[in-house]
Amino acid sequence: MTPGARLAAAAEILDRYLAGEPAERVLTTWARRSRFAGSGDRAAVRDHVFDAIRRRRSAAAAGGEESGRGLVIGLLRLQGRDPDDVLTGQGHSLPALTAVERQHVPQMSELDRLDCPGWLEDDLRGSLGAEFVPVLEGLQRRADVFLRVNSARGTLEEARAALGDEGIETEPHSLSPTALRVLSGARKVHASAAYRDGLVELQDAASQAVSDQIPLPASGVVLDYCAGGGGKALALAARFDGEILAHDADPRRMKDIPQRASRAGAQVQAATPDEVERRAPYGLVVADVPCSGSGAWRRQPEARWRLDRAALDDLRETQAGILDRVATLTGPEGAIAYITCSILRQENEDQVARFLRDHDGWNVEQRYRVSPLAGGDGFFLAVFRRKA
């Protein structure tokens, strides 16, 4: 595919996304019916689509309208590229610019420039303070690919060497002693021996940093109450000799945990709600709760535009309910590790204050925040400890 044809495909996919279809689903459908597209073409189209979604507000302003074509034109301008160079109308390219499109002069507000949802401006300013502008600017860029070195399988340098042998260049990252940032060859990771043998796992560096901060009990069973795919459970298992139970409200999210745990040599078991109840109390319950994902907008760009006030309020109720529930599963002097990948105070500090107000006999032992400016996603951790 030519560069123009790739952009035309991206515009078509973006139109369907703007009509309400999830971008991932549209991309999958397009790839299945576009047998002519090679792996490089599919990767390039995917990058165009998610770059445009990440910059949806600013790209629409720069392109003159919120449509697939408008976002493509706007994104090219934001990237310092002349749309006339690739929108030629020849072959499978998008038609050439009209006179109106060519003469369009973007009038951008600060919120346009920062891709900030208008309804969330006050909340973000109140949560981020002086970091409001730099954080939102950072969230407009693609996320780096990070790997976690499984210390049960080898050292960081051994992992770097093994990956390097297969053309995957990495460097250590300051957020965690197990974190490697992938510099080149990211698309080779899943097929690498280091990944297949459990030496490395895909995990954001900030997520690793949060896992590093969670205080593990000396013995017993740890419960990961909102386990999802098991990333944090596996990270904890690498430095814990005991058993980790994984639970999720949607068991389908845990379908890969047995295979991932076997590959990593980790004692992580997916548990039913009855088993979770039967084996309580726990010395540690990890609650990586459903949240806005605002700290991970680089990685999940659709979440920025899908969120609204009602959804945020529902998430806050869910978070509070989970905290109330896991408090009943925690033993004497046990701990709760409350985690979000959010940069919003309402989901972080406000939830801590609510829990302490509604639950006697608990202290906050630790608070830990990772800003997206540190290189990974934005994360928040609060460790509650039941008083003796």
ChimeraX attribute file (.defattr): number of C-alpha atoms within 10 A of each C-alpha:
attribute: neighborCount
match mode: 1-to-1
recipient: residues
	/A:1	16
	/A:2	12
	/A:3	15
	/A:4	21
	/A:5	20
	/A:6	22
	/A:7	26
	/A:8	22
	/A:9	24
	/A:10	26
	/A:11	24
	/A:12	17
	/A:13	25
	/A:14	29
	/A:15	19
	/A:16	16
	/A:17	21
	/A:18	14
	/A:19	10
	/A:20	10
	/A:21	13
	/A:22	14
	/A:23	20
	/A:24	15
	/A:25	12
	/A:26	16
	/A:27	20
	/A:28	13
	/A:29	12
	/A:30	17
	/A:31	18
	/A:32	10
	/A:33	9
	/A:34	12
	/A:35	8
	/A:36	11
	/A:37	16
	/A:38	12
	/A:39	10
	/A:40	10
	/A:41	18
	/A:42	21
	/A:43	14
	/A:44	16
	/A:45	24
	/A:46	21
	/A:47	14
	/A:48	22
	/A:49	25
	/A:50	21
	/A:51	20
	/A:52	27
	/A:53	27
	/A:54	25
	/A:55	24
	/A:56	27
	/A:57	24
	/A:58	29
	/A:59	30
	/A:60	24
	/A:61	23
	/A:62	27
	/A:63	27
	/A:64	22
	/A:65	16
	/A:66	20
	/A:67	21
	/A:68	25
	/A:69	22
	/A:70	23
	/A:71	31
	/A:72	29
	/A:73	29
	/A:74	28
	/A:75	25
	/A:76	22
	/A:77	16
	/A:78	16
	/A:79	9
	/A:80	9
	/A:81	13
	/A:82	12
	/A:83	20
	/A:84	14
	/A:85	11
	/A:86	23
	/A:87	21
	/A:88	15
	/A:89	14
	/A:90	12
	/A:91	10
	/A:92	17
	/A:93	19
	/A:94	21
	/A:95	16
	/A:96	16
	/A:97	16
	/A:98	9
	/A:99	8
	/A:100	9
	/A:101	16
	/A:102	14
	/A:103	10
	/A:104	13
	/A:105	12
	/A:106	15
	/A:107	11
	/A:108	13
	/A:109	11
	/A:110	10
	/A:111	15
	/A:112	19
	/A:113	20
	/A:114	21
	/A:115	22
	/A:116	22
	/A:117	16
	/A:118	9
	/A:119	11
	/A:120	14
	/A:121	13
	/A:122	10
	/A:123	14
	/A:124	22
	/A:125	14
	/A:126	13
	/A:127	17
	/A:128	18
	/A:129	10
	/A:130	10
	/A:131	15
	/A:132	15
	/A:133	17
	/A:134	13
	/A:135	20
	/A:136	22
	/A:137	15
	/A:138	16
	/A:139	24
	/A:140	23
	/A:141	15
	/A:142	16
	/A:143	18
	/A:144	16
	/A:145	19
	/A:146	27
	/A:147	25
	/A:148	24
	/A:149	29
	/A:150	26
	/A:151	18
	/A:152	14
	/A:153	18
	/A:154	14
	/A:155	14
	/A:156	21
	/A:157	12
	/A:158	14
	/A:159	24
	/A:160	20
	/A:161	16
	/A:162	18
	/A:163	23
	/A:164	14
	/A:165	13
	/A:166	15
	/A:167	15
	/A:168	19
	/A:169	18
	/A:170	22
	/A:171	14
	/A:172	18
	/A:173	19
	/A:174	15
	/A:175	20
	/A:176	19
	/A:177	15
	/A:178	23
	/A:179	28
	/A:180	27
	/A:181	21
	/A:182	21
	/A:183	13
	/A:184	13
	/A:185	14
	/A:186	17
	/A:187	12
	/A:188	13
	/A:189	20
	/A:190	13
	/A:191	10
	/A:192	17
	/A:193	15
	/A:194	24
	/A:195	22
	/A:196	15
	/A:197	14
	/A:198	21
	/A:199	25
	/A:200	30
	/A:201	24
	/A:202	16
	/A:203	19
	/A:204	25
	/A:205	29
	/A:206	27
	/A:207	26
	/A:208	24
	/A:209	21
	/A:210	23
	/A:211	22
	/A:212	18
	/A:213	17
	/A:214	21
	/A:215	15
	/A:216	22
	/A:217	15
	/A:218	10
	/A:219	11
	/A:220	15
	/A:221	21
	/A:222	26
	/A:223	29
	/A:224	27
	/A:225	24
	/A:226	24
	/A:227	26
	/A:228	24
	/A:229	19
	/A:230	26
	/A:231	21
	/A:232	22
	/A:233	27
	/A:234	25
	/A:235	24
	/A:236	23
	/A:237	24
	/A:238	18
	/A:239	14
	/A:240	19
	/A:241	15
	/A:242	16
	/A:243	16
	/A:244	24
	/A:245	22
	/A:246	27
	/A:247	24
	/A:248	19
	/A:249	13
	/A:250	11
	/A:251	16
	/A:252	10
	/A:253	15
	/A:254	20
	/A:255	14
	/A:256	13
	/A:257	21
	/A:258	17
	/A:259	10
	/A:260	19
	/A:261	19
	/A:262	13
	/A:263	17
	/A:264	25
	/A:265	18
	/A:266	25
	/A:267	18
	/A:268	25
	/A:269	19
	/A:270	21
	/A:271	19
	/A:272	15
	/A:273	13
	/A:274	8
	/A:275	12
	/A:276	19
	/A:277	12
	/A:278	10
	/A:279	12
	/A:280	15
	/A:281	21
	/A:282	23
	/A:283	23
	/A:284	28
	/A:285	29
	/A:286	23
	/A:287	22
	/A:288	21
	/A:289	22
	/A:290	18
	/A:291	22
	/A:292	23
	/A:293	22
	/A:294	24
	/A:295	26
	/A:296	22
	/A:297	26
	/A:298	26
	/A:299	22
	/A:300	16
	/A:301	23
	/A:302	18
	/A:303	17
	/A:304	22
	/A:305	15
	/A:306	11
	/A:307	16
	/A:308	14
	/A:309	10
	/A:310	9
	/A:311	13
	/A:312	15
	/A:313	13
	/A:314	11
	/A:315	17
	/A:316	21
	/A:317	14
	/A:318	15
	/A:319	23
	/A:320	16
	/A:321	12
	/A:322	18
	/A:323	21
	/A:324	14
	/A:325	12
	/A:326	21
	/A:327	21
	/A:328	12
	/A:329	21
	/A:330	21
	/A:331	16
	/A:332	12
	/A:333	15
	/A:334	20
	/A:335	28
	/A:336	27
	/A:337	26
	/A:338	24
	/A:339	27
	/A:340	26
	/A:341	26
	/A:342	24
	/A:343	27
	/A:344	25
	/A:345	16
	/A:346	17
	/A:347	25
	/A:348	25
	/A:349	15
	/A:350	12
	/A:351	19
	/A:352	21
	/A:353	11
	/A:354	12
	/A:355	19
	/A:356	14
	/A:357	10
	/A:358	10
	/A:359	12
	/A:360	10
	/A:361	11
	/A:362	20
	/A:363	15
	/A:364	16
	/A:365	14
	/A:366	14
	/A:367	16
	/A:368	14
	/A:369	19
	/A:370	23
	/A:371	18
	/A:372	24
	/A:373	15
	/A:374	14
	/A:375	18
	/A:376	27
	/A:377	26
	/A:378	26
	/A:379	25
	/A:380	25
	/A:381	24
	/A:382	23
	/A:383	22
	/A:384	24
	/A:385	23
	/A:386	20
	/A:387	12
	/A:388	8
